[in-house]
Amino acid sequence: EIVFGGGAARSREWAQITADVVDRPVRTLDQPNHAAARAVGLVALSRHGAVDHDPHLGLPLDATYEPNPANRARYEATRRRR
């Protein structure tokens, strides 16, 4: 599973494309624009032992996008042609 943040995570289409290409579920952050600030804060807290290494660390998540095998096959075919 991948947690997706940043500006592109606001797009359902990009989240689905990412899930299809990497063949893993993609979960988007509730407020994806704050991903970088949260990451920096979590690294700092982790280095000081204030948080454990739970992969989600209680981040509010919005939606989950499951990989679509038909789309995955299409992306793979396109990649091979290049």
ZADRENBA-429352 format. One record per residue (C-alpha): x, y, z; residue in one letter; residue number from 1. Coordinates in steps of 0.25 Angstrom, whole numbers, plus 5000, padded with zeros to 4 digits. Each point is the difference from the previous one (the first is absolute). Layout:
N
<X X, Y Y, Z Z, code A, pos NUM>;
...
This chain:
82
<X 5000, Y 5000, Z 5000, code E, pos 1>;
<X 5005, Y 5014, Z 4997, code I, pos 2>;
<X 4995, Y 5013, Z 5006, code V, pos 3>;
<X 4999, Y 5011, Z 4990, code F, pos 4>;
<X 5002, Y 5014, Z 5003, code G, pos 5>;
<X 5003, Y 5013, Z 4993, code G, pos 6>;
<X 4993, Y 5008, Z 4990, code G, pos 7>;
<X 4998, Y 4988, Z 4990, code A, pos 8>;
<X 4993, Y 4993, Z 5012, code A, pos 9>;
<X 4988, Y 5009, Z 4998, code R, pos 10>;
<X 4997, Y 4993, Z 4987, code S, pos 11>;
<X 4992, Y 4987, Z 5000, code R, pos 12>;
<X 5006, Y 4997, Z 4986, code E, pos 13>;
<X 5014, Y 5001, Z 5004, code W, pos 14>;
<X 4998, Y 4992, Z 5013, code A, pos 15>;
<X 4993, Y 4989, Z 4991, code Q, pos 16>;
<X 5011, Y 5001, Z 4990, code I, pos 17>;
<X 5011, Y 4998, Z 5011, code T, pos 18>;
<X 4993, Y 4988, Z 5006, code A, pos 19>;
<X 4999, Y 4994, Z 4986, code D, pos 20>;
<X 5014, Y 5002, Z 4996, code V, pos 21>;
<X 5007, Y 4996, Z 5013, code V, pos 22>;
<X 4989, Y 4989, Z 5002, code D, pos 23>;
<X 4998, Y 5003, Z 5015, code R, pos 24>;
<X 4988, Y 5007, Z 5007, code P, pos 25>;
<X 5002, Y 5015, Z 5001, code V, pos 26>;
<X 4994, Y 5008, Z 5012, code R, pos 27>;
<X 4999, Y 5015, Z 4999, code T, pos 28>;
<X 5002, Y 5009, Z 5011, code L, pos 29>;
<X 4988, Y 5008, Z 5005, code D, pos 30>;
<X 5008, Y 5013, Z 4998, code Q, pos 31>;
<X 5011, Y 4997, Z 4990, code P, pos 32>;
<X 5005, Y 5014, Z 4999, code N, pos 33>;
<X 5006, Y 4998, Z 5014, code H, pos 34>;
<X 5008, Y 4988, Z 4997, code A, pos 35>;
<X 5014, Y 5006, Z 5000, code A, pos 36>;
<X 4998, Y 5008, Z 5013, code A, pos 37>;
<X 4994, Y 4987, Z 5006, code R, pos 38>;
<X 5012, Y 4992, Z 4995, code A, pos 39>;
<X 5010, Y 5009, Z 5006, code V, pos 40>;
<X 4993, Y 5001, Z 5013, code G, pos 41>;
<X 4999, Y 4985, Z 5001, code L, pos 42>;
<X 5014, Y 4998, Z 4997, code V, pos 43>;
<X 5004, Y 5009, Z 5011, code A, pos 44>;
<X 4991, Y 4994, Z 5010, code L, pos 45>;
<X 5005, Y 4986, Z 4996, code S, pos 46>;
<X 5014, Y 5004, Z 5002, code R, pos 47>;
<X 4997, Y 5005, Z 5014, code H, pos 48>;
<X 4992, Y 4987, Z 5003, code G, pos 49>;
<X 4987, Y 5007, Z 5002, code A, pos 50>;
<X 4993, Y 4991, Z 4990, code V, pos 51>;
<X 5001, Y 4986, Z 4996, code D, pos 52>;
<X 5002, Y 4995, Z 4985, code H, pos 53>;
<X 4985, Y 4997, Z 4997, code D, pos 54>;
<X 4999, Y 5001, Z 4985, code P, pos 55>;
<X 4988, Y 5009, Z 5001, code H, pos 56>;
<X 5003, Y 5008, Z 5013, code L, pos 57>;
<X 4986, Y 5004, Z 5002, code G, pos 58>;
<X 5000, Y 5008, Z 4987, code L, pos 59>;
<X 4985, Y 5003, Z 4996, code P, pos 60>;
<X 4998, Y 4993, Z 4987, code L, pos 61>;
<X 4990, Y 5003, Z 4989, code D, pos 62>;
<X 4998, Y 4988, Z 4990, code A, pos 63>;
<X 5006, Y 4987, Z 4995, code T, pos 64>;
<X 5002, Y 4997, Z 4986, code Y, pos 65>;
<X 5002, Y 4985, Z 4996, code E, pos 66>;
<X 5008, Y 4996, Z 4988, code P, pos 67>;
<X 4992, Y 4997, Z 4988, code N, pos 68>;
<X 5006, Y 4988, Z 4993, code P, pos 69>;
<X 4995, Y 5004, Z 4986, code A, pos 70>;
<X 5006, Y 5014, Z 5001, code N, pos 71>;
<X 5013, Y 4994, Z 5006, code R, pos 72>;
<X 5001, Y 4991, Z 4987, code A, pos 73>;
<X 4998, Y 5012, Z 4991, code R, pos 74>;
<X 5011, Y 5008, Z 5007, code Y, pos 75>;
<X 5009, Y 4988, Z 5000, code E, pos 76>;
<X 4998, Y 4998, Z 4985, code A, pos 77>;
<X 5003, Y 5015, Z 4997, code T, pos 78>;
<X 5012, Y 5000, Z 5008, code R, pos 79>;
<X 5006, Y 4988, Z 4992, code R, pos 80>;
<X 4997, Y 5007, Z 4987, code R, pos 81>;
<X 5010, Y 5011, Z 5004, code R, pos 82>;
